[in-house]
């Protein structure tokens, strides 16, 4: 009896490896799309404490984003992807708050397009469901895991919008503007399987931008006489929920688009 049991375990292990290898070779591409929120950390709505590096104000720095992309799996743990994000960045000086600066009631509303390429590394790999545990009477939830990945990349951000503030005579001055900057996206993501060929993920992404003009508040006073920037670069973050669909590869190694619908 014990010999049959161990023989079953060995056969099951070889079968799992074979299925995993076939799945990886067939589904090397992933298409994803999703929505989420943005947080802008610029000169507008900056904290009074200059040593504070991260801040979020629910009603004054939050915007929205939609994104989509195509991912190519380099190996079981590594992937490369191209990503497109569209949305709105918003910042507004709070009124009567000692924790935040309020310089002439500034408001920045800007719509953006971000294009980036990313490298991803899976640090917690997805485990295959082992039906043998259920056959032995053990709990199904004992074998559940949440894959976790880290990512970093490079890209560009183009944004255009309007900046407003009170003037000396207490009238509102509105200035249209646009800006382009290089960005470095990096962050962490968590995903869980929905079907054999689809996932849902939650992703926290930060952007290091090489510009202090995203909110326009410091655009006219970018440099001091000595040639050094007077303030930190503007930064922004994304939190997104995405739906991921695995795509089959054809004989030439290209993704089969019709697998998005069938």
C-alpha positions in Angstrom: 0.0 0.0 0.0 2.8 2.4 0.9 4.6 1.7 -2.3 1.6 2.5 -4.3 1.2 5.8 -2.4 4.8 6.8 -3.0 4.5 5.8 -6.6 1.5 8.1 -6.9 3.3 11.0 -5.4 6.3 10.6 -7.8 4.0 10.4 -10.8 2.0 13.4 -9.6 5.2 15.4 -9.2 6.5 14.7 -12.7 3.0 15.5 -14.1 3.0 18.9 -12.3 6.4 19.8 -13.7 5.4 18.8 -17.2 2.2 20.9 -17.0 4.0 23.9 -15.6 6.6 23.7 -18.4 4.0 23.4 -21.1 2.0 26.3 -19.6 5.0 28.6 -19.5 6.0 27.8 -23.1 2.4 28.3 -24.4 1.5 31.5 -22.4 4.5 33.7 -22.6 2.5 36.9 -23.0 0.1 38.7 -20.7 -2.2 41.6 -21.5 -3.5 43.7 -18.6 -5.7 46.7 -18.0 -7.0 48.4 -14.9 -8.0 51.6 -13.0 -6.8 53.3 -9.8 -5.9 56.4 -8.0 -3.0 58.9 -8.1 -1.2 61.0 -5.5 0.8 64.1 -6.4 3.6 65.3 -4.2 4.6 68.7 -5.5 4.9 72.3 -4.4 1.1 72.7 -4.2 -0.2 71.2 -0.9 3.3 70.6 0.3 3.6 70.0 4.0 4.8 72.7 6.3 7.5 70.3 7.6 10.2 70.4 5.0 11.7 67.2 6.3 8.5 65.2 5.5 9.3 63.0 2.4 5.9 61.4 1.8 2.4 62.9 2.2 -1.2 62.1 1.1 -4.2 64.4 1.4 -7.4 62.7 0.5 -9.2 65.7 -0.9 -6.2 67.8 -2.1 -3.7 65.5 -3.8 -5.8 62.6 -5.2 -6.5 62.0 -8.9 -7.3 59.0 -11.1 -5.6 56.7 -13.6 -6.4 54.1 -16.2 -3.6 51.8 -17.5 -3.0 48.9 -19.9 0.1 47.0 -21.1 1.6 43.9 -22.6 4.0 41.7 -20.6 6.5 39.1 -21.9 7.6 36.4 -19.6 11.4 36.0 -19.8 11.3 33.1 -17.3 9.2 31.7 -14.5 10.2 34.6 -12.3 11.2 37.4 -14.7 9.1 39.5 -17.1 9.5 42.6 -19.2 6.5 44.8 -20.1 5.5 48.0 -21.9 2.8 50.1 -20.1 0.5 53.0 -21.0 -1.2 55.1 -18.3 -3.7 58.0 -18.8 -5.2 60.0 -16.1 -5.3 63.2 -14.0 -3.0 64.6 -11.4 -4.5 67.0 -8.9 -3.1 69.2 -6.1 -4.8 72.0 -4.1 -3.6 74.1 -1.2 -5.7 73.3 1.9 -7.4 76.2 3.6 -6.7 77.0 7.2 -4.4 74.1 7.8 -1.2 74.4 9.8 0.2 71.1 8.5 0.3 72.3 4.8 1.5 75.3 3.0 -1.1 77.7 1.6 0.4 80.1 -0.9 -2.4 82.2 -2.5 -4.8 79.2 -2.8 -2.9 77.4 -5.6 -4.7 74.7 -7.6 -3.1 72.4 -10.2 -5.2 70.2 -12.5 -3.3 68.4 -15.1 -4.1 65.4 -17.5 -1.2 63.1 -18.3 0.1 60.4 -20.5 2.8 58.1 -19.3 4.6 55.5 -21.4 7.1 53.2 -19.7 9.0 49.9 -20.0 9.5 47.7 -16.9 11.4 44.8 -15.6 9.6 42.5 -13.0 11.0 40.0 -10.6 8.7 37.5 -8.8 9.9 37.3 -5.2 7.1 35.0 -4.1 6.3 32.5 -6.8 2.9 31.1 -7.5 2.4 27.5 -6.2 0.5 25.0 -8.2 -2.7 23.7 -6.6 -1.9 20.3 -5.2 -5.1 18.2 -5.3 -3.2 15.4 -3.6 -3.6 17.3 -0.3 -7.4 17.3 -0.7 -7.3 13.6 -1.4 -5.5 13.1 1.8 -8.2 15.1 3.7 -6.0 18.2 4.4 -7.4 21.8 4.2 -7.5 23.4 0.7 -6.5 26.8 2.3 -3.3 25.3 3.6 -1.8 25.6 0.2 -3.0 29.0 -0.9 -0.3 31.7 -1.6 -0.2 35.2 -3.0 2.5 35.8 -5.6 4.4 39.0 -5.0 6.6 40.8 -7.5 8.9 43.9 -7.6 9.3 46.1 -10.6 11.5 49.0 -11.9 11.7 50.7 -15.3 12.1 53.9 -17.3 9.6 56.1 -19.2 8.3 59.5 -20.0 5.5 61.6 -18.6 3.7 64.3 -20.7 1.1 66.4 -18.8 -0.9 69.5 -19.7 -3.4 71.4 -17.6 -4.2 74.6 -15.7 -2.6 76.3 -12.7 -4.5 78.9 -10.8 -3.7 81.1 -7.8 -4.8 84.4 -6.3 -2.9 87.5 -7.5 -1.8 90.6 -5.5 -5.2 92.3 -6.0 -7.0 89.1 -4.9 -8.1 88.0 -8.4 -7.7 84.5 -9.6 -5.1 84.1 -12.3 -5.3 80.9 -14.5 -2.3 79.8 -16.4 -2.4 76.9 -19.0 0.8 74.9 -19.2 2.4 71.7 -20.4 5.4 69.7 -19.3 7.5 66.6 -20.2 9.9 64.7 -18.0 11.6 61.4 -17.7 10.4 59.1 -14.9 11.6 56.0 -13.2 8.6 53.8 -12.1 9.2 51.3 -9.3 7.1 49.4 -6.8 5.5 46.2 -5.7 2.5 44.1 -6.8 0.3 41.3 -5.5 -1.8 39.0 -7.7 -4.2 36.1 -7.3 -5.5 33.6 -9.9 -9.1 33.9 -11.2 -9.1 31.2 -13.8 -6.4 29.1 -15.4 -5.6 32.0 -17.8 -6.4 35.1 -15.8 -5.4 37.0 -12.7 -6.4 40.0 -10.7 -3.6 42.1 -9.2 -3.1 45.1 -6.8 -0.1 47.2 -7.5 1.6 50.1 -5.6 3.8 52.1 -7.9 6.0 55.1 -7.2 7.4 57.5 -9.8 10.7 59.3 -9.5 10.3 62.3 -11.9 13.1 64.6 -13.1 11.1 67.8 -13.1 9.7 70.3 -10.6 7.1 71.6 -13.1 4.5 68.8 -13.0 2.2 71.1 -10.9 3.7 74.3 -12.4 3.9 75.9 -9.0 7.7 76.3 -9.2 8.1 76.6 -13.0 9.1 80.3 -13.0 11.6 79.9 -10.1 13.3 76.6 -11.0 16.9 77.7 -10.5 18.7 79.9 -8.0 21.5 82.3 -9.1 24.1 79.7 -8.2 22.5 77.3 -10.6 21.1 74.8 -8.1 17.4 73.8 -7.9 15.5 75.6 -5.1 13.3 72.6 -4.2 12.8 68.9 -4.7 11.5 67.3 -7.9 7.7 66.7 -8.0 6.8 63.1 -7.4 3.6 61.0 -7.9 2.3 57.5 -7.1 -0.3 55.1 -8.5 -2.4 52.4 -6.8 -4.1 50.3 -9.4 -6.3 47.2 -9.7 -5.7 45.2 -12.9 -7.2 42.3 -14.7 -4.5 40.1 -16.4 -5.1 37.7 -19.3 -2.6 35.2 -20.5 -2.0 35.1 -24.2 -0.8 32.2 -26.3 2.3 32.6 -28.5 2.2 31.4 -32.2 5.0 29.5 -33.9 6.9 32.8 -34.5 6.8 33.7 -30.9 4.3 36.5 -31.3 1.1 36.9 -29.1 -2.1 35.5 -30.4 -4.5 38.4 -29.9 -7.7 36.4 -30.5 -7.0 34.6 -27.2 -8.2 37.8 -25.5 -11.7 37.0 -26.6 -11.8 33.2 -26.7 
